[in-house]
Amino acid sequence: MRKNEGPTGDLDPRALILEAYRIEGIVAADCRSIFFDWALGVAPGRDMAADAAALLRHYEAEAPEHPMTAVLREGAETPPPRRRGARRR
């Protein structure tokens, strides 16, 4: 089910980020939780950091001090995790 038919619909199909910006009085901890839920829903093979950067570009100008903007900034700047441990055989 696709909830977000707006300009960020491909990046945020469940409208989690969109709705976070609409919640009055939301705090950083709530935004991190919402971001985590959004990240779990990112399709395999997508570049999550690039998607977060695109969402940031969309929302930052209108809401530079919003806690979700700070969370998106962190998500956009975080490199993808690297595999650790021994090489598989």
Secondary structure, 3 states (H helix, E strand, C coil): CCCCCCCCCCCCCCCHHHHHHHCCCCCHHHHHHHHHHHHHCCCCCCCHHHHHHHHHHHHCCCCCCCHHHHHHHHHHHCCCCCCCCCCCC
